[in-house]
Each structure stands twice: as C-alpha cells, then as structure tokens.
C-alpha cells in the first residue's frame, strides 16, 4: 500500500471535524454523554495521528522529483 494512500485513509479516520459530526449523529444516546465528556481530550489525542497522516499524505517519496524539477523538464531548473 502506498504511503499516500495510507495517509489519506488515516486522515479521513482521525480528522477532528469528522468526530464532531459523529457526536451529532449519535445524539441522545449514551455515546453522546461519553463523547461530551471526553471530546476535547479525544480531539487532542486524535490530533497527533491526524498530523502524522497528513505528513504521510503530502510527503514526497525519497528520491522523487516533481515534474518541473526533473532534469531536462521544460521550464525546470534541474538541467
């Protein structure tokens, strides 16, 4: 599995805005009471994996060059 795919899936699962939507969807249940009590801590705890997932998603592969930077590319500075 590519690192970017793993980062995208991780970012979707751990995104703090999605967890607020989950809190709204389970409104009126025991899960809402639990989320209301622990949501700030949950958002902080999920913030770290979210940032790591974004890093995986947008990090360039080692040794990979962008299309503009490749040697011999039109308009590139590498050649």
N, C-alpha and C positions, 0 to 999 in steps of 0.2 A: 504494500500500500504506500503510495507516495506520501511524502511528508506534508505536502499542501492539502491533500485530501484528509489526512488525519487532523490537521489544524482546523480545517473547515468544519468537520464534524464536532470536534471538541469545542469550537467557538459557538456553534449552534446550541449545544447541550448546556454549556456553562454560562451563556450570556445572561447577565443580570436582568436585562429587560424581559427576557422570557420567563424568568422566575416570578416576576411581579404579575405577569399575565396568568401564570399557574395559580397564584394566590387568589386572583379574581375568579378564575374558573371553578375552584373548589370552595367558593364562598358558602358559608352556612354549614360547614362540616367541622368535624374535629380537626381535620388537617388545616383548616383556616386558623383555628386557635393556635396550633403548633407553629404555623408559618408566621402568624402575627407576633408571636413571642420571639422567634428566632430568626426572622427575616433579615434584620441588619447584620447579624453575625454570619448568616448564610451567604449574604451578598459579599461580605468581605472574604470569606473562605473560598467562595467560587470565583472571586475576582482574580486570584492568583492563577488557577488553571486557565481562566479565560485569557489572561495576558500571555501565558505560555502558548496557548492555542493560536492566538493571533501572531505570535512570533513565528511559529511553525508555518502558518498560512502565508505570511508575506516574506519570509526569509528566502533569499536566493540560494539555490543549490551551490555547493562548493565547486568552484571552477567554471560555473556557468556565467556567460556574459550576456548582457542584454543585446537586442538586435542592433541598436545604434552603436554599441561599443565594440562590436566584433571587428577584428582586423579585416580590412577590405570592404567594410559595410559602407554604403553610400551615406555620406554626411557624418560618418563616425570619426572618432578621434583616435582610434586604435591602429591606423595604418598609414 
